[in-house]
Amino acid sequence: MTQIVVTLASNADENLLRRMIENMKGVVKTSLKHAEMQEADAEPTLLDSLHAIKNSIDPSVIDLSDSRTNYIMSK
């Protein structure tokens, strides 16, 4: 058996979505679980992901003699 976990927005109509899912072919059972999201459990934002990429780059391997690269890296 496979389970799919769906996180709903705070303004989502839980009952409507649950009825829709229950009526889909192949769905055996549905259940609701309310949980407060911890900050550590929250999905990383796009900005967090970009900062992680930026921090993973080793600046010593970047050729800053190219004016275009130098311009981009200064931003």
C-alpha positions, -999 to +999 in steps of 0.1 A: +000+000+000+012+035-008+004+066+011+003+102-001+007+130+024-009+163+014-003+196+034-032+220+030-032+257+033-048+272+064-077+284+044-084+252+025-118+235+027-107+202+043-141+185+041-145+192+004-110+181-004-114+149+016-147+140-001-130+146-035-101+124-026-124+096-012-142+095-045-111+090-066-106+055-081-081+035-061-084+054-028-090+030+001-092+053+031-086+089+040-079+105+074-072+139+087-044+148+110-040+183+123-004+193+132+013+225+140+042+230+118+075+235+136+099+259+120+123+230+115+096+210+097+087+239+074+096+236+038+126+257+028+117+287+008+131+296-026+153+322-009+166+296+016+174+272-013+193+300-032+213+309-001+222+272+004+235+271-032+254+303-028+270+291+004+280+258-013+301+275-040+338+277-035+348+312-046+384+301-052+374+282-084+356+313-099+376+333-125+369+369-114+391+383-142+360+381-165+341+414-161+307+397-165+314+371-138+328+398-116+297+418-120+274+389-112+294+379-082+293+415-069+254+413-066 
